[in-house]
Amino acid sequence: MQFVLAKDDDYAFIYDMMCRARAKLIKNGIFQWNQSYPTAGMIRGDIINGYTYLVHEGGKCVGFFITNDICEDDVHGHIVWKYPDAPYLILHRLCVEPDLQSHGLGQKILAEFERQAAAAGKQCVRIDVFGTNAAAIHIYEKFGYGRVGSAVCDRGLFYIYEKKL
């Protein structure tokens, strides 16, 4: 598995994958991604700012994610972190190609993300997940992420997780 920094030329591919993943989430009653989030401008801005990584495996792109140390919706401002002084990354918008979901690929991506973050000197990963996304919640808790709080924004309830690497 390889993470490759996305380029502007990757925008249409990434946006298309996100739209297909969003449609699948909505079909499953998970309204984490809707028409107002993430926007096309957010997707393009993440690429321009160097926050978006494509996930390659077996010679093809199987997903993407955004990572940085910025909380977009200010949902973390009230959180009392377990590791407030630890160097951290926030994992945003982990997206697996919809046709490849439910086969453990998201878990492989998460494990490799953690490995690379630790190798880069990060000591902690923070994630927020939509309250009705039971599959994602299960994976994060299986991987040892602890819930440190919750937040409500216009899209609904989110749980905030943190893990020491």
N, C-alpha and C positions, 0 to 999 in steps of 0.2 A: 504494500500500500504506500502510495506516495502523495504528499500534499504539494500542490503547485500553486504559487501565487497567481491569482487571476489577472488577466490583462483586459483592457478595454474591449478588445475583440471578442472576449468571452461573454460580454453582457447579454446578448440575445439568448445564448444557450442557457445561462444561469437564470435569467428571468423566465424563460419558458419552463424550465424544471421547477422553479418556485411556483409558478401558476398551476402546473399540474399537481404538485404536492398540496397546494392550497385547496384545490378542488377536491382532492381525496380527503383532506382533513374535514372540510365542510360536509362532505357526504357522510362522514363518520360522526358528525355532530360536534366537531371540535372547531371552534371559531377563533382560534389563536391567530391565524392569518386571514385577514379579510380584505375587502377592497381598499381599505385605508392603510393597511399595514401588511407586509412592507410595501412601500411604494416603489415605482420604477426609479424615482430619484434616489431613494435610499439604497437600492441595489447598485445603481451606477456610482453613487458616492462612496459606498464601501469598497468597490473595485478601485476607484481613483485613489482613495486614501490608503490602499494596500492592506485592507482588512479581510479580503475574501480569498479563500483557498479552494481550489478544485481538488477533489479526491479521485485519484486514479488507481485502478486495480485491474489487473488482467488486460492491460492495453486500452481501457476505456474509462471515461469519466463516470463515476457511480454516485457522485454527490458533491456537495459544497458546504462550507460553513464560513461564518464570519467570526473573527476573534480580535479583541482589543481589550483595553481596560476602561472603556467608557460605558456607562449605563445610559441607554438611549431615552428611556421614558421616565427617568428620575424615580424609578420604583425601588431603588436601593438606598435612597437617602436616609430612611428611618431604620435601616437594618443594623442590628448590633452583631457584627461579624465575630466569629470564633477566633479568627486569625487576622486581626485588623492591620497588623504591621507586615504581614507576609507579602512578598511580591506575588502578584496574581494576574491571571487572564480571565476574561469573561468569554464564555462560549455562547455565541449568538447564532440563531437560525441554522442549526444543523439540519441539512436536508439530504435525504437519501432519494435517489431516483425512484419515483413511485412504483415502477414495475419490479424493483429489486427489494422493496421493503418487506419486513417480517421474516428475514433470513439471517439475522445477526449482523448485518453490515453496519448498522448504526453503532452497535457495541464495539465492533472492530475499529471503527473510526474514533470513537471515544477513547478506547485504550491507547491507540497510537497518538491521539492528540495529547493525552496526559503524559505519555512517554516523552514526546517532543517538548512539551511545556517544561517538564522537570529538567530535561537536558539543557534547556535554555535558561535555567536558573529560577524558574517560577516555582513557588512553593504551594500555590493554592489555585484552584479553579472555582469560579462562581458561575452559576447558571440560574436563569429563571425559566419556569415552565408553566404553561397554561394549566389551570386547575383541573380541567376535564381531560387532559391528555394522559390517560392512565398508562399507556404503553411507555411514554417517555419517563413518567414518574417512576415506573417500575425499574426501568434501566438505570436511571440515576441512583436510585436507592440501592439497587443491586451492586452498583459500582462504589458504594460507600459514601455517597453524597448525603450530607445531613441538612435537613430543612432548618433554616435559620429565621424564616419569616414568611410573610406574604404581602401582597400588594394588590390593589385594584386600580386598573386604568380603564379607559373607555371600552376596551375589548373584554374586560372581565377580570376574574381572580387569577393571580399568578402566585406560584410558590417559589421562594428563593432558596437556592441550595448552595452549599459550599463544601469543598473537599480539600483537605491538606494532602499534598502529594508526597 
